[in-house]
Amino acid sequence: MASSTSTKRLLKEYATTQRELGLTSTHPHRSPSANPDLIELRPWDVEGEDLSEWTAIIRGPSSGFYTGGIFQLSIAVPSNYPTKPPSIKFKTKIFHPNVSWKDGEICLDILQSQWTPAWSLSSACTAILALLDAPEPDSPLNVDAATLYRTGDVRAYGSMCRMYTMLFAQNHLIDEQV
């Protein structure tokens, strides 16, 4: 069970995100400050009291190898949030040096040692989007992707990213995952 501080913070983040994404009746238009690649961020149990499990839908950055991809993230929020970071994983398969092919775990410093309460679930999603365009091959969870990236064979690495994006991250596939 989340603490009252955690619950208040999560409710505030949810309201802010809904407003920024233009998903409320009082704010039906997307805010210019909203990340254009964040499509959705909400708790699984929107009507209930459980704010420990969230889902996010992000669009692959338009400038990189994941263009056209729609990726689902699962977010587990600890009871001592925002003091401790959430656990965020890709539910959609993705070929990336810092994402485990097996379980979607993400190696990103702000989800571990560099987390501070100044981060939010939305800003963590933005950091994950930035990671898609700027992999850190020195701390890989997918050794094959990291090796290909480190060799400098951008064409081969990009081809693998695009192929897996086409296979697993197209719009019509997201409904099947949710």
N, C-alpha and C positions, 0 to 999 in steps of 0.2 A: 504494500500500500504506500502510495506516495505521501510525502509530508505536505502540510498545508502550504508551505513556501513553494515547494515543487509544483503543486497543483495550481496555485495562483499564477506562477510563472508560465506554465504550460498553457493555461487558459488564455493568458494575455498573448502569448506567441501565436496561438491558434487564431485569435481574433485579428491580430495584426496581419498575419499571413492571408487570411480570408479577404480582408479589406484590400491588401496590396494586389492580390490576384483578381480582384473584381468579382468575388464570389458572394457578396452580400447584397441584400436588396437596397441598402442605403449607399453602397459603393459598387454599382454594377459594372464599372469600368476598371481595367487593370491600371494600377499606379505606374507612372513612368519610372519610379525608383525600383519597381519589382524586377527581379531577375527574369529576363524573358525565357530562360530555359527551365525555370521551375514551373511545372504545370500544376502540380497539386501537392499539398502537404497537410495531412490530417490524421487525427487518431483513428484507429480501427473502429473503436466504439464511440462514434460521434455523439450519440444520444445518451450514452451511459456515463459512468463515473470513472471508468478505467482509462487513464491517460498514459499507461505504460507502454503501449504498442501503437506505433504510428506507421504510416506509409507515405512515401513520396514518389512522385512521377516526375522525372526530369527528361529533357530533350537533349540529345547529343549536341555539343557545340557546333554551330554552323560552319566553323572554320577548320574543322579537323576531320579525323578519320571516322568519327562516330556520327557524322551528319546524317540526318534522317532517322536516327535511332531514338526510340522511346524506352527509357529504362525505369524499372520499378525498384525502389529501395525499401527495405524493412528497417524500422528504427525501434530499438528497445531502449526505453528511458528508465534509468535506475531511480530508486526511491529518493536518493540524495542528489538528484539533478537540481540545479545546474552546477553544483559543486563537482560532481563527477560527470564525465562525458557519456553521451548515449552510445550504444553499440549500433552501428549502421552497416548494413550489408546489401549488396546487389542481389535482388531476387532474379533479375534478368541476367542471363549469361552474358559475359563481356570478356573480350580478349584484351587484357591490360596488365602490365608488369606488377602493379600494386593491388590487384584484385585476385583473390583466390578463385580458381576455376571450380574447385570442389564445393565451396560453400558461400562464395560471394563476399567473404571477409575483405575489408579494405585496410590497407596499411597507409595511414595518414597521421602525421604527428599530432594534429589538433584533436584527433579522436583518441589520443593516448596521453603522452606526457605534456603536450603543449596546450591542452584544454584549459580554458579559464571560464568563469561564469559570464564573461562578456560575450561569449559565443552563444548562438541560439541554434535551434534545429534548422532554421532557414539558412543561416550563415554557414552551417556545417555542410548543407547541400550545395551551397555556392562553392565552398572549398573543394568538394568532390568534383564538381563540374570543372574547376580549374585544373584539378589533377588529371582529368581526362586528356587535356591538351598538353600537360607538362608532367609526364611520368617521372618517377624517381627510381631508376633501375638498380640503384645500390641497396634498396631494401625491398626486394621483390617477394610477392606471394605467388606469382606465376613466373617460374624460372624460364620457361620457354619464351614467353613474351619479353621478359627482361633481356634474355640473351639476344634475341632478334633485334631489339631496340638498341642494345649496346654495340652491336656490330656495325651500326650505322647504315644498315640496309633499310632505308626509309620506305622504299618501294615495297619490299616484302612485308615489313611490319604493317604498313598501311593497308596492304591487301588483306592481311589476316584480320585486322580490326574491322575493315569494311565487310568482309565475308561473314564474320560472326555477328556483326550488327544486322546484316540482311537476314541471317538465319534466325536470330533470337530477339531482335529489338524493333521489329516493325509494328506499326499501330495495331494491326489486326491481331497480333499475338498477345498484346497486353491484356485484353479482356479475358483471355484464357488463363492468365497468371493470377489475376486478382481474386 
